[in-house]
């Protein structure tokens, strides 16, 4: 069933609507646009819509409260649905860490790697899983080296050094002599089938 829409131009917006976070406003606009798309509304984002969404997202990343106040009810009503939908998609993709660019990149890379674990190519799947395992939070394939530092006083170090030097200067008397075993000598190379360099 097709829904026929006749928009009323110039409907006044009430200023009594309380402050709304840009993320929530974009989500509400996106849900409304998605419902209208189901009934025949065509939304094709233009380059201008993409630029608007990028500016809104960057402003929100810099200062969420200031950006949310800037996009007032009146300003939001003038924004194209496609721009608000793109803004919502970007903010959702980066999750709650949109204000921290390093964390944004981390989440984006992790999400992309998770997507690649479903790749039909087994090499790509294996590599994605390996890289996911190397993430420090997971730590499956990280090589860990433990360093133990023992703090000693100067006197303890001197005593340890004296003990080592005395062992070198006065070796202990309990050194055993080599034990001679009588028997026939064998040629190891011949036994192992290794020829010498002359080829014999």
MDTraj code that builds the backbone (N, CA, C; nanometers):
import mdtraj as md
import numpy as np

residues = "UNK UNK UNK UNK UNK UNK UNK UNK UNK UNK UNK UNK UNK UNK UNK UNK UNK UNK UNK UNK UNK UNK UNK UNK UNK UNK UNK UNK UNK UNK UNK UNK UNK UNK UNK UNK UNK UNK UNK UNK UNK UNK UNK UNK UNK UNK UNK UNK UNK UNK UNK UNK UNK UNK UNK UNK UNK UNK UNK UNK UNK UNK UNK UNK UNK UNK UNK UNK UNK UNK UNK UNK UNK UNK UNK UNK UNK UNK UNK UNK UNK UNK UNK UNK UNK UNK UNK UNK UNK UNK UNK UNK UNK UNK UNK UNK UNK UNK UNK UNK UNK UNK UNK UNK UNK UNK UNK UNK UNK UNK UNK UNK UNK UNK UNK UNK UNK UNK UNK UNK UNK UNK UNK UNK UNK UNK UNK UNK UNK UNK UNK UNK UNK UNK UNK UNK UNK UNK UNK UNK UNK UNK UNK UNK UNK UNK UNK UNK UNK UNK UNK UNK UNK UNK UNK UNK UNK UNK UNK UNK UNK UNK UNK UNK UNK UNK UNK UNK UNK UNK UNK UNK UNK UNK UNK UNK UNK UNK UNK UNK UNK UNK UNK UNK UNK UNK UNK UNK UNK UNK UNK UNK UNK UNK UNK UNK UNK UNK UNK UNK".split()
xyz = np.array([
    [0.0848, -0.1176, 0.0000],
    [0.0000, 0.0000, 0.0000],
    [0.0893, 0.1238, 0.0000],
    [0.0686, 0.2100, -0.0984],
    [0.1484, 0.3323, -0.1101],
    [0.0832, 0.4433, -0.0304],
    [0.1661, 0.5141, 0.0416],
    [0.1166, 0.6234, 0.1257],
    [0.1430, 0.7549, 0.0532],
    [0.0416, 0.8344, 0.0325],
    [0.0571, 0.9625, -0.0360],
    [0.0802, 1.0698, 0.0695],
    [0.1906, 1.1425, 0.0557],
    [0.2258, 1.2445, 0.1542],
    [0.2129, 1.3818, 0.0928],
    [0.1487, 1.4699, 0.1646],
    [0.1394, 1.6089, 0.1211],
    [0.1974, 1.6949, 0.2322],
    [0.3236, 1.7344, 0.2193],
    [0.3851, 1.8126, 0.3263],
    [0.3252, 1.9521, 0.3376],
    [0.3121, 1.9987, 0.4613],
    [0.2662, 2.1349, 0.4869],
    [0.3890, 2.2204, 0.5116],
    [0.4104, 2.3165, 0.4255],
    [0.5280, 2.4024, 0.4351],
    [0.5003, 2.5129, 0.5364],
    [0.6029, 2.5422, 0.6174],
    [0.5918, 2.6548, 0.7103],
    [0.5229, 2.6220, 0.8410],
    [0.5145, 2.4951, 0.8781],
    [0.4558, 2.4592, 1.0077],
    [0.5527, 2.5039, 1.1168],
    [0.5082, 2.5866, 1.2101],
    [0.6003, 2.6379, 1.3127],
    [0.6416, 2.5288, 1.4119],
    [0.7692, 2.5352, 1.4533],
    [0.8209, 2.4442, 1.5545],
    [0.8157, 2.5130, 1.6895],
    [0.7811, 2.4385, 1.7889],
    [0.7726, 2.4942, 1.9231],
    [0.9109, 2.5004, 1.9851],
    [0.9418, 2.6115, 2.0491],
    [1.0696, 2.6248, 2.1195],
    [1.0641, 2.5617, 2.2582],
    [0.9491, 2.5083, 2.2954],
    [0.9348, 2.4481, 2.4278],
    [0.9913, 2.3058, 2.4337],
    [1.0307, 2.2490, 2.3179],
    [1.0898, 2.1156, 2.3171],
    [1.2243, 2.1248, 2.3881],
    [1.2497, 2.0412, 2.4865],
    [1.3740, 2.0517, 2.5633],
    [1.4963, 2.0162, 2.4794],
    [1.6132, 2.0476, 2.5367],
    [1.7416, 2.0177, 2.4726],
    [1.7487, 1.8691, 2.4388],
    [1.8000, 1.8390, 2.3194],
    [1.8136, 1.6991, 2.2792],
    [1.9543, 1.6777, 2.2245],
    [2.0177, 1.5702, 2.2689],
    [2.1513, 1.5368, 2.2207],
    [2.1453, 1.5102, 2.0706],
    [2.2479, 1.5538, 1.9999],
    [2.2512, 1.5379, 1.8536],
    [2.2397, 1.3916, 1.8133],
    [2.3012, 1.3030, 1.8912],
    [2.2931, 1.1601, 1.8599],
    [2.1479, 1.1130, 1.8647],
    [2.0743, 1.1536, 1.9690],
    [1.9337, 1.1137, 1.9836],
    [1.8474, 1.1782, 1.8747],
    [1.8771, 1.3050, 1.8444],
    [1.8004, 1.3748, 1.7402],
    [1.8219, 1.3090, 1.6046],
    [1.9469, 1.2763, 1.5732],
    [1.9778, 1.2117, 1.4449],
    [1.9133, 1.0737, 1.4379],
    [1.9119, 1.0017, 1.5516],
    [1.8499, 0.8690, 1.5526],
    [1.6991, 0.8793, 1.5274],
    [1.6334, 0.9786, 1.5919],
    [1.4896, 0.9977, 1.5723],
    [1.4592, 1.0332, 1.4262],
    [1.5417, 1.1230, 1.3704],
    [1.5222, 1.1626, 1.2299],
    [1.5458, 1.0442, 1.1372],
    [1.6444, 0.9629, 1.1691],
    [1.6756, 0.8457, 1.0872],
    [1.5606, 0.7449, 1.0914],
    [1.5047, 0.7226, 1.2108],
    [1.3916, 0.6298, 1.2239],
    [1.2696, 0.6790, 1.1460],
    [1.2461, 0.8104, 1.1514],
    [1.1334, 0.8684, 1.0770],
    [1.1558, 0.8523, 0.9270],
    [1.2772, 0.8831, 0.8818],
    [1.3075, 0.8715, 0.7389],
    [1.2981, 0.7259, 0.6931],
    [1.3440, 0.6319, 0.7775],
    [1.3368, 0.4894, 0.7417],
    [1.1918, 0.4448, 0.7273],
    [1.1058, 0.4962, 0.8160],
    [0.9630, 0.4620, 0.8064],
    [0.9032, 0.5193, 0.6782],
    [0.9455, 0.6401, 0.6406],
    [0.8930, 0.7018, 0.5185],
    [0.9475, 0.6324, 0.3934],
    [1.0704, 0.5818, 0.4008],
    [1.1287, 0.5094, 0.2873],
    [1.0476, 0.3838, 0.2589],
    [0.9990, 0.3185, 0.3632],
    [0.9163, 0.1983, 0.3463],
    [0.7876, 0.2284, 0.2702],
    [0.7449, 0.3549, 0.2752],
    [0.6202, 0.3939, 0.2075],
    [0.6452, 0.4742, 0.0805],
    [0.7675, 0.4643, 0.0267],
    [0.7908, 0.5232, -0.1049],
    [0.8792, 0.6451, -0.1107],
    [0.9211, 0.7014, 0.0018],
    [1.0083, 0.8180, -0.0024],
    [1.1462, 0.7760, -0.0524],
    [1.1995, 0.8486, -0.1490],
    [1.3322, 0.8179, -0.2018],
    [1.4337, 0.9139, -0.1414],
    [1.5349, 0.8576, -0.0765],
    [1.6411, 0.9398, -0.0156],
    [1.7724, 0.8997, -0.0798],
    [1.8269, 0.9887, -0.1606],
    [1.9563, 0.9674, -0.2243],
    [2.0528, 1.0731, -0.1725],
    [2.1481, 1.0344, -0.0869],
    [2.2423, 1.1336, -0.0318],
    [2.3277, 1.1974, -0.1408],
    [2.3386, 1.3280, -0.1340],
    [2.4232, 1.4015, -0.2279],
    [2.5577, 1.4316, -0.1608],
    [2.6480, 1.4889, -0.2385],
    [2.7784, 1.5276, -0.1833],
    [2.7594, 1.6321, -0.0742],
    [2.6622, 1.7199, -0.0940],
    [2.6335, 1.8229, 0.0065],
    [2.5846, 1.7594, 0.1365],
    [2.5011, 1.6552, 0.1247],
    [2.4531, 1.5848, 0.2441],
    [2.5694, 1.5193, 0.3192],
    [2.6628, 1.4619, 0.2438],
    [2.7791, 1.3976, 0.3060],
    [2.8660, 1.4999, 0.3780],
    [2.8830, 1.6185, 0.3162],
    [2.9627, 1.7240, 0.3797],
    [2.8945, 1.7738, 0.5066],
    [2.7625, 1.7879, 0.5019],
    [2.6879, 1.8323, 0.6204],
    [2.7016, 1.7304, 0.7326],
    [2.6886, 1.6020, 0.6988],
    [2.7016, 1.4968, 0.7992],
    [2.8421, 1.4956, 0.8587],
    [2.9431, 1.5166, 0.7748],
    [3.0822, 1.5186, 0.8241],
    [3.1044, 1.6350, 0.9193],
    [3.0494, 1.7531, 0.8839],
    [3.0646, 1.8703, 0.9702],
    [2.9938, 1.8487, 1.1046],
    [2.8731, 1.7929, 1.0995],
    [2.7993, 1.7667, 1.2235],
    [2.8735, 1.6670, 1.3118],
    [2.9279, 1.5637, 1.2501],
    [2.9994, 1.4607, 1.3263],
    [3.1256, 1.5164, 1.3887],
    [3.2022, 1.5950, 1.3114],
    [3.3245, 1.6546, 1.3656],
    [3.2935, 1.7520, 1.4785],
    [3.1873, 1.8300, 1.4617],
    [3.1474, 1.9235, 1.5677],
    [3.1080, 1.8472, 1.6938],
    [3.0375, 1.7355, 1.6747],
    [2.9956, 1.6531, 1.7898],
    [3.1167, 1.5876, 1.8559],
    [3.2134, 1.5453, 1.7759],
    [3.3341, 1.4835, 1.8314],
    [3.4142, 1.5847, 1.9125],
    [3.4148, 1.7102, 1.8671],
    [3.4901, 1.8143, 1.9364],
    [3.4221, 1.8548, 2.0676],
    [3.2897, 1.8770, 2.0619],
    [3.2161, 1.9178, 2.1821],
    [3.0703, 1.8751, 2.1655],
    [3.0321, 1.7597, 2.2224],
    [2.8971, 1.7069, 2.2017],
    [2.7855, 1.8017, 2.2450],
    [2.8043, 1.8673, 2.3595],
    [2.6972, 1.9541, 2.4106],
    [2.6789, 2.0775, 2.3232],
    [2.7905, 2.1385, 2.2849],
    [2.7847, 2.2586, 2.2007],
    [2.7225, 2.2265, 2.0650],
    [2.7638, 2.1137, 2.0060],
    [2.7105, 2.0744, 1.8754],
    [2.5614, 2.0443, 1.8854],
    [2.5198, 1.9811, 1.9943],
    [2.3784, 1.9485, 2.0122],
    [2.2940, 2.0747, 2.0279],
    [2.3488, 2.1738, 2.0990],
    [2.2758, 2.3009, 2.1157],
    [2.2670, 2.3764, 1.9835],
    [2.3732, 2.3654, 1.9015],
    [2.3732, 2.4333, 1.7716],
    [2.2634, 2.3798, 1.6806],
    [2.2464, 2.2476, 1.6846],
    [2.1423, 2.1879, 1.6002],
    [2.0116, 2.1954, 1.6794],
    [1.9576, 2.3142, 1.6813],
    [1.8315, 2.3376, 1.7539],
    [1.7156, 2.2776, 1.6748],
    [1.5962, 2.2897, 1.7315],
    [1.4774, 2.2376, 1.6632],
    [1.4596, 2.3041, 1.5266],
    [1.4803, 2.4364, 1.5251],
    [1.4619, 2.5110, 1.4014],
    [1.5675, 2.4699, 1.2980],
    [1.6937, 2.4586, 1.3411],
    [1.8027, 2.4210, 1.2498],
    [1.7847, 2.2773, 1.2007],
    [1.7422, 2.1882, 1.2903],
    [1.7232, 2.0479, 1.2515],
    [1.6137, 2.0341, 1.1459],
    [1.5124, 2.1219, 1.1530],
    [1.4026, 2.1122, 1.0564],
    [1.4449, 2.1522, 0.9159],
    [1.5584, 2.2251, 0.9044],
    [1.6058, 2.2661, 0.7719],
    [1.7065, 2.1676, 0.7121],
    [1.7546, 2.0734, 0.7945],
    [1.8525, 1.9768, 0.7446],
    [1.7842, 1.8697, 0.6605],
    [1.8458, 1.8290, 0.5504],
    [1.7865, 1.7234, 0.4673],
    [1.7870, 1.5896, 0.5423],
    [1.6851, 1.5075, 0.5201],
    [1.6803, 1.3765, 0.5863],
    [1.8040, 1.2917, 0.5609],
    [1.8584, 1.2998, 0.4384],
    [1.9764, 1.2191, 0.4052],
    [2.0954, 1.2585, 0.4921],
    [2.1120, 1.3891, 0.5174],
    [2.2241, 1.4353, 0.6002],
    [2.2096, 1.3847, 0.7432],
    [2.0868, 1.3886, 0.7955],
    [2.0633, 1.3394, 0.9319],
    [2.0826, 1.1879, 0.9399],
    [2.0416, 1.1167, 0.8352],
    [2.0606, 0.9717, 0.8336],
    [2.2094, 0.9366, 0.8307],
    [2.2860, 1.0089, 0.7477],
    [2.4300, 0.9847, 0.7415],
    [2.4967, 1.0178, 0.8749],
    [2.4521, 1.1278, 0.9372],
    [2.5068, 1.1650, 1.0681],
    [2.4801, 1.0548, 1.1696],
    [2.3570, 1.0034, 1.1686],
    [2.3221, 0.8942, 1.2620],
    [2.4077, 0.7705, 1.2365],
    [2.4260, 0.7362, 1.1096],
    [2.5063, 0.6179, 1.0760],
    [2.6509, 0.6324, 1.1227],
    [2.7075, 0.7515, 1.1039],
    [2.8466, 0.7746, 1.1450],
    [2.8579, 0.7674, 1.2968],
    [2.7672, 0.8345, 1.3663],
    [2.7732, 0.8343, 1.5133],
    [2.7502, 0.6947, 1.5698],
    [2.6635, 0.6173, 1.5064],
    [2.6390, 0.4805, 1.5526],
    [2.7606, 0.3928, 1.5269],
    [2.8226, 0.4121, 1.4099],
    [2.9379, 0.3298, 1.3727],
    [3.0525, 0.3473, 1.4712],
    [3.0737, 0.4702, 1.5156],
    [3.1835, 0.4945, 1.6069],
    [3.1464, 0.4683, 1.7520],
    [3.0228, 0.4400, 1.7802],
    [2.9819, 0.4049, 1.9160],
    [2.9981, 0.5191, 2.0135],
    [3.0115, 0.4855, 2.1391],
    [3.0160, 0.5858, 2.2453],
    [3.1490, 0.6596, 2.2517],
    [3.2466, 0.6137, 2.1799],
    [3.3795, 0.6737, 2.1887],
    [3.4038, 0.7786, 2.0813],
    [3.2964, 0.8408, 2.0304],
    [3.3102, 0.9350, 1.9192],
    [3.3935, 1.0566, 1.9579],
    [3.4020, 1.0889, 2.0852],
    [3.4764, 1.2077, 2.1264],
    [3.6240, 1.1792, 2.1437],
    [3.6671, 1.0565, 2.1333],
    [3.8087, 1.0231, 2.1483],
    [3.8572, 0.9613, 2.0178],
    [3.9318, 1.0395, 1.9396],
    [3.9671, 0.9938, 1.8052],
    [4.0504, 0.8659, 1.8056],
    [4.1411, 0.8508, 1.9003],
    [4.2219, 0.7288, 1.9040],
    [4.1342, 0.6071, 1.9294],
    [4.0386, 0.6232, 2.0201],
    [3.9475, 0.5121, 2.0495],
    [3.8551, 0.4873, 1.9312],
    [3.8193, 0.5935, 1.8597],
    [3.7347, 0.5787, 1.7402],
    [3.8030, 0.4874, 1.6388],
    [3.9282, 0.5178, 1.6108],
    [4.0014, 0.4391, 1.5120],
    [4.0132, 0.2942, 1.5591],
    [4.0406, 0.2766, 1.6881],
    [4.0528, 0.1421, 1.7454],
    [3.9238, 0.0634, 1.7253],
    [3.8100, 0.1281, 1.7572],
    [3.6810, 0.0607, 1.7411],
    [3.6513, 0.0321, 1.5938],
    [3.6836, 0.1272, 1.5085],
    [3.6576, 0.1086, 1.3655],
    [3.7384, -0.0093, 1.3119],
    [3.8676, -0.0139, 1.3463],
    [3.9538, -0.1232, 1.2985],
    [3.9040, -0.2573, 1.3522],
    [3.8701, -0.2596, 1.4812],
    [3.8205, -0.3837, 1.5411],
    [3.6926, -0.4296, 1.4725],
    [3.6004, -0.3358, 1.4482],
    [3.4735, -0.3709, 1.3821],
    [3.4971, -0.4226, 1.2401],
    [3.5886, -0.3585, 1.1696],
    [3.6190, -0.4033, 1.0328],
    [3.6814, -0.5433, 1.0349],
    [3.7693, -0.5687, 1.1331],
    [3.8300, -0.7018, 1.1445],
    [3.7244, -0.8072, 1.1762],
    [3.6298, -0.7712, 1.2615],
    [3.5214, -0.8653, 1.2941],
    [3.4406, -0.8974, 1.1686],
    [3.4173, -0.7955, 1.0862],
    [3.3451, -0.8183, 0.9603],
    [3.4247, -0.9128, 0.8693],
    [3.5575, -0.8969, 0.8674],
    [3.6416, -0.9794, 0.7800],
    [3.6489, -1.1251, 0.8256],
    [3.6097, -1.1548, 0.9495],
    [3.6102, -1.2945, 0.9943],
    [3.5036, -1.3764, 0.9232],
    [3.4122, -1.3098, 0.8529],
    [3.3082, -1.3784, 0.7753],
    [3.3432, -1.3837, 0.6268],
    [3.4632, -1.3407, 0.5903],
    [3.5057, -1.3371, 0.4504],
    [3.5104, -1.4789, 0.3937],
    [3.4670, -1.4974, 0.2670],
    [3.4709, -1.6318, 0.2076],
    [3.6126, -1.6861, 0.1884],
    [3.7111, -1.5987, 0.1775],
    [3.8499, -1.6430, 0.1595],
    [3.9080, -1.6838, 0.2953],
    [3.9480, -1.8112, 0.3117],
    [3.9976, -1.8565, 0.4424],
    [4.1239, -1.7846, 0.4870],
    [4.2073, -1.7387, 0.3915],
    [4.3289, -1.6662, 0.4294],
    [4.2935, -1.5327, 0.4956],
    [4.1943, -1.4649, 0.4395],
    [4.1512, -1.3363, 0.4948],
    [4.0896, -1.3575, 0.6330],
    [4.0073, -1.4631, 0.6460],
    [3.9454, -1.4940, 0.7769],
    [4.0517, -1.5211, 0.8823],
    [4.1502, -1.6036, 0.8458],
    [4.2555, -1.6409, 0.9404],
    [4.3379, -1.5189, 0.9820],
    [4.3713, -1.4346, 0.8852],
    [4.4494, -1.3138, 0.9156],
    [4.3692, -1.2195, 1.0053],
    [4.2391, -1.2038, 0.9779],
    [4.1544, -1.1168, 1.0602],
    [4.1473, -1.1692, 1.2028],
    [4.1323, -1.3008, 1.2176],
    [4.1281, -1.3603, 1.3512],
    [4.2614, -1.3433, 1.4234],
    [4.3700, -1.3572, 1.3494],
    [4.5027, -1.3401, 1.4100],
    [4.5201, -1.1976, 1.4616],
    [4.4816, -1.1000, 1.3791],
    [4.4948, -0.9599, 1.4195],
    [4.4023, -0.9273, 1.5364],
    [4.2832, -0.9860, 1.5373],
    [4.1934, -0.9660, 1.6522],
    [4.2557, -1.0225, 1.7790],
    [4.3219, -1.1364, 1.7654],
    [4.3869, -1.1976, 1.8813],
    [4.5032, -1.1164, 1.9333],
    [4.5635, -1.0343, 1.8469],
    [4.6774, -0.9534, 1.8885],
    [4.6367, -0.8232, 1.9560],
    [4.5084, -0.7912, 1.9555],
    [4.4627, -0.6701, 2.0240],
    [4.4973, -0.6837, 2.1714],
    [4.5487, -0.5763, 2.2291],
    [4.6001, -0.5840, 2.3663],
    [4.4937, -0.6277, 2.4667],
    [4.3667, -0.5922, 2.4432],
    [4.2600, -0.6347, 2.5352],
    [4.2412, -0.7856, 2.5305],
    [4.2631, -0.8439, 2.4135],
    [4.2467, -0.9885, 2.3971],
    [4.3756, -1.0593, 2.4375],
    [4.4872, -1.0175, 2.3773],
    [4.6192, -1.0660, 2.4149],
    [4.6434, -1.2144, 2.3952],
    [4.5860, -1.2740, 2.2905],
    [4.6070, -1.4169, 2.2681],
    [4.7452, -1.4478, 2.2118],
    [4.7939, -1.3640, 2.1189],
    [4.9173, -1.3944, 2.0495],
    [5.0311, -1.3000, 2.0849],
    [5.0174, -1.2258, 2.1911],
    [5.1234, -1.1327, 2.2267],
    [5.2328, -1.2054, 2.3032],
    [5.3557, -1.1691, 2.2722],
    [5.4691, -1.2284, 2.3420],
    [5.4980, -1.1431, 2.4648],
    [5.4978, -1.2077, 2.5786],
    [5.5192, -1.1353, 2.7029],
    [5.6552, -1.1731, 2.7596],
    [5.7293, -1.0728, 2.7998],
    [5.8591, -1.0957, 2.8630],
    [5.8539, -1.0348, 3.0021],
    [5.8817, -1.1150, 3.1008],
    [5.8817, -1.0664, 3.2378],
    [6.0241, -1.0362, 3.2801],
    [6.0439, -0.9187, 3.3358],
    [6.1748, -0.8777, 3.3839],
    [6.1653, -0.8628, 3.5352],
    [6.2497, -0.9372, 3.6055],
    [6.2511, -0.9290, 3.7508],
    [6.3724, -0.8464, 3.7925],
    [6.3472, -0.7413, 3.8643],
    [6.4548, -0.6550, 3.9114],
    [6.4689, -0.6772, 4.0616],
    [6.5881, -0.7208, 4.1030],
    [6.6153, -0.7427, 4.2442],
    [6.7034, -0.6287, 4.2938],
    [6.6529, -0.5554, 4.3889],
    [6.7295, -0.4439, 4.4447],
    [6.8160, -0.4955, 4.5584],
    [6.9461, -0.4635, 4.5531],
    [7.0393, -0.5044, 4.6570],
    [7.1162, -0.3832, 4.7072],
    [7.1543, -0.3924, 4.8323],
    [7.2358, -0.2847, 4.8881],
    [7.3779, -0.2982, 4.8359],
    [7.4576, -0.1946, 4.8581],
    [7.5969, -0.1969, 4.8135],
    [7.6746, -0.3081, 4.8829],
    [7.6480, -0.3279, 5.0111],
    [7.7181, -0.4338, 5.0853],
    [7.6838, -0.5721, 5.0302],
    [7.5564, -0.5929, 4.9969],
    [7.5156, -0.7224, 4.9409],
    [7.5820, -0.7474, 4.8061],
    [7.5916, -0.6439, 4.7236],
    [7.6572, -0.6569, 4.5936],
    [7.8064, -0.6888, 4.6099],
    [7.8724, -0.6218, 4.7074],
    [8.0146, -0.6480, 4.7314],
    [8.0367, -0.7930, 4.7747],
    [7.9508, -0.8392, 4.8649],
    [7.9643, -0.9755, 4.9157],
    [7.9432, -1.0776, 4.8040],
    [7.8442, -1.0542, 4.7181],
    [7.8172, -1.1439, 4.6056],
    [7.9351, -1.1458, 4.5087],
    [7.9915, -1.0298, 4.4823],
    [8.1060, -1.0195, 4.3925],
    [8.2284, -1.0907, 4.4520],
    [8.2515, -1.0740, 4.5815],
    [8.3641, -1.1421, 4.6482],
    [8.3498, -1.2931, 4.6386],
    [8.2281, -1.3429, 4.6596],
    [8.2049, -1.4877, 4.6540],
    [8.2347, -1.5418, 4.5149],
    [8.1931, -1.4698, 4.4108],
    [8.2180, -1.5153, 4.2735],
    [8.3664, -1.5104, 4.2402],
    [8.4341, -1.4047, 4.2849],
    [8.5778, -1.3923, 4.2574],
    [8.6575, -1.4995, 4.3311],
    [8.6191, -1.5301, 4.4531],
    [8.6913, -1.6328, 4.5281],
    [8.6731, -1.7708, 4.4641],
    [8.5588, -1.7976, 4.4033],
    [8.5386, -1.9254, 4.3333],
    [8.6279, -1.9343, 4.2109],
    [8.6506, -1.8193, 4.1433],
    [8.7361, -1.8183, 4.0253],
    [8.8843, -1.8323, 4.0641],
    [8.9227, -1.7660, 4.1718],
    [9.0623, -1.7691, 4.2144],
    [9.0964, -1.9022, 4.2810],
    [9.0099, -1.9513, 4.3664],
    [9.0321, -2.0767, 4.4398],
    [8.9251, -2.1775, 4.4011],
    [8.9463, -2.2483, 4.2908],
    [8.8431, -2.3457, 4.2518],
    [8.8309, -2.4552, 4.3568],
    [8.7130, -2.5095, 4.3675],
    [8.6887, -2.6127, 4.4693],
    [8.7665, -2.7396, 4.4365],
    [8.7999, -2.8170, 4.5406],
    [8.8823, -2.9364, 4.5248],
    [8.8019, -3.0582, 4.4833],
    [8.6711, -3.0470, 4.4778],
    [8.5903, -3.1659, 4.4491],
    [8.5668, -3.1874, 4.2999],
    [8.6610, -3.1389, 4.2172],
    [8.6473, -3.1598, 4.0726],
    [8.6877, -3.3032, 4.0411],
    [8.6059, -3.3724, 3.9694],
    [8.6328, -3.5123, 3.9350],
    [8.7155, -3.5216, 3.8082],
    [8.8048, -3.6180, 3.8057],
    [8.8836, -3.6423, 3.6851],
    [8.7966, -3.7125, 3.5815],
    [8.8375, -3.6989, 3.4577],
    [8.7657, -3.7652, 3.3496],
    [8.7758, -3.9164, 3.3640],
    [8.6713, -3.9845, 3.3245],
    [8.6704, -4.1307, 3.3324],
    [8.7053, -4.1844, 3.1944],
    [8.8075, -4.2660, 3.1884],
    [8.8493, -4.3251, 3.0609],
    [8.7789, -4.4579, 3.0415],
    [8.7211, -4.4742, 2.9245],
    [8.6546, -4.6006, 2.8910],
    [8.7358, -4.6666, 2.7810],
    [8.7768, -4.7870, 2.8071],
    [8.8555, -4.8578, 2.7060],
    [8.7631, -4.9179, 2.6019],
    [8.8006, -4.9077, 2.4797],
    [8.7210, -4.9635, 2.3720],
    [8.7790, -4.9246, 2.2387],
    [8.7113, -4.9662, 2.1363],
    [8.7587, -4.9415, 2.0011],
    [8.7008, -4.8095, 1.9512],
    [8.7848, -4.7277, 1.8904],
    [8.7397, -4.5995, 1.8372],
    [8.6610, -4.6228, 1.7085],
    [8.5576, -4.5448, 1.6913],
    [8.4777, -4.5587, 1.5690],
    [8.4816, -4.4289, 1.4903],
    [8.4633, -4.4434, 1.3604],
    [8.4611, -4.3262, 1.2720],
    [8.3148, -4.2792, 1.2622],
    [8.2865, -4.1658, 1.3239],
    [8.1487, -4.1137, 1.3285],
    [8.0980, -4.0830, 1.1876],
    [8.1824, -4.0243, 1.1025],
    [8.1382, -3.9893, 0.9669],
    [8.0979, -4.1141, 0.8892],
    [8.1771, -4.2190, 0.9053],
    [8.1456, -4.3431, 0.8346],
    [8.0169, -4.4038, 0.8880],
    [7.9997, -4.3962, 1.0200],
    [7.8781, -4.4524, 1.0805],
    [7.7525, -4.3781, 1.0336],
    [7.7681, -4.2476, 1.0179],
    [7.6530, -4.1675, 0.9752],
    [7.6386, -4.1596, 0.8239],
    [7.7361, -4.2111, 0.7523],
    [7.7284, -4.2101, 0.6064],
    [7.7630, -4.0770, 0.5467],
    [7.8483, -3.9991, 0.6174],
    [7.8861, -3.8660, 0.5676],
    [8.0214, -3.8797, 0.5017],
    [8.0311, -3.8326, 0.3783],
    [8.1580, -3.8368, 0.3065],
    [8.2377, -3.7133, 0.3386],
    [8.3700, -3.7268, 0.3395],
    [8.4527, -3.6075, 0.3611],
    [8.4567, -3.5274, 0.2322],
    [8.5205, -3.4123, 0.2362],
    [8.5205, -3.3189, 0.1216],
    [8.5875, -3.3767, -0.0018],
    [8.6800, -3.4743, 0.0166],
    [8.7498, -3.5304, -0.0989],
    [8.6619, -3.6289, -0.1759],
    [8.5452, -3.6658, -0.1164],
    [8.4515, -3.7554, -0.1857],
    [8.4771, -3.8990, -0.1585],
    [8.5672, -3.9314, -0.0660],
    [8.5987, -4.0729, -0.0378],
    [8.4967, -4.1309, 0.0564],
])
top = md.Topology()
chain = top.add_chain()
for i, resn in enumerate(residues, 1):
    res = top.add_residue(resn, chain, resSeq=i)
    for name in ("N", "CA", "C"):
        top.add_atom(name, md.element.get_by_symbol(name[0]), res)
traj = md.Trajectory(xyz[None], top)
